Amino acid sequence: KLQKVLVLQRENVQLKQLLQTRAQLTGKVRQTRILAIQLSPEMRQIIIGGGSNLGFYVGQPVLDGYGVVGQVVAVGPLSSRVLLITDKRFSIPVQDYRNGFRAIASGTSDSEQISLVNVMPNSDIKIGDVFVSSGYGLRFPIGYPVGVVTDVKKHPRGRFMQIAITPSAHLNQTQLVLLAWPQQAKLRKLVMRQMSQPLAQ
């Protein structure tokens, strides 16, 4: 009984956070449950309830109450497969919330880390910077948390910096996720507005 109570309490906390998140997102969103987890050095995926019966589609963003979880990569009649943000095949356009610096974040197959790719040594990135989804690619909602910078390394002879980011999503704890249907027209307008602004150095 105690175990069931603890599980229900944890789910209630996650549900409360998801409800707060739904209020912040524009467009249609739908809550679903994680059915299975597939984790290995070569694959970091989850199986979620719902598929073509609920209108889920390949490339659809998957979120929890704290950050980006991943995106749908396969849809069946009643379930779907989601590539997690930490999978090395996953990439997402991001932006530094502090200064607007834009980059690409990719998975590393480490359950607790992603990284920025091809960042020049003179870039203004600091430990503690929060990166959010930039909306480029027109898949993920603009401004949704992706992760926090936990390590910045500049190599004297290296061409690029090594920047480690801890995902904002509670990938190892969450049981409930949100599927989002971003409003493409609105997202495109916001992206075009961002593109007209000067790029941070």
Rosetta blueprint (number, residue, H / E / L):
1 K L
2 L H
3 Q H
4 K H
5 V H
6 L H
7 V H
8 L H
9 Q H
10 R H
11 E H
12 N H
13 V H
14 Q H
15 L H
16 K H
17 Q H
18 L H
19 L H
20 Q H
21 T H
22 R H
23 A H
24 Q H
25 L L
26 T L
27 G L
28 K E
29 V E
30 R E
31 Q E
32 T E
33 R E
34 I E
35 L E
36 A E
37 I E
38 Q E
39 L E
40 S E
41 P L
42 E L
43 M E
44 R E
45 Q E
46 I E
47 I E
48 I E
49 G E
50 G L
51 G L
52 S H
53 N H
54 L H
55 G L
56 F L
57 Y L
58 V L
59 G L
60 Q L
61 P E
62 V E
63 L E
64 D L
65 G L
66 Y L
67 G L
68 V E
69 V E
70 G E
71 Q E
72 V E
73 V E
74 A E
75 V E
76 G L
77 P L
78 L L
79 S E
80 S E
81 R E
82 V E
83 L E
84 L E
85 I L
86 T L
87 D L
88 K L
89 R L
90 F L
91 S E
92 I E
93 P E
94 V E
95 Q E
96 D E
97 Y L
98 R L
99 N L
100 G L
101 F L
102 R E
103 A E
104 I E
105 A E
106 S E
107 G E
108 T E
109 S E
110 D E
111 S L
112 E L
113 Q E
114 I E
115 S E
116 L E
117 V E
118 N E
119 V E
120 M L
121 P L
122 N L
123 S L
124 D L
125 I L
126 K L
127 I L
128 G L
129 D L
130 V E
131 F E
132 V E
133 S E
134 S L
135 G L
136 Y L
137 G L
138 L L
139 R L
140 F L
141 P L
142 I L
143 G L
144 Y L
145 P E
146 V E
147 G E
148 V E
149 V E
150 T E
151 D E
152 V E
153 K E
154 K L
155 H L
156 P L
157 R L
158 G L
159 R L
160 F L
161 M E
162 Q E
163 I E
164 A E
165 I E
166 T E
167 P E
168 S L
169 A L
170 H L
171 L L
172 N L
173 Q L
174 T L
175 Q L
176 L E
177 V E
178 L E
179 L E
180 A E
181 W E
182 P L
183 Q L
184 Q H
185 A H
186 K H
187 L H
188 R H
189 K H
190 L H
191 V H
192 M H
193 R H
194 Q H
195 M H
196 S L
197 Q L
198 P L
199 L L
200 A L
201 Q L
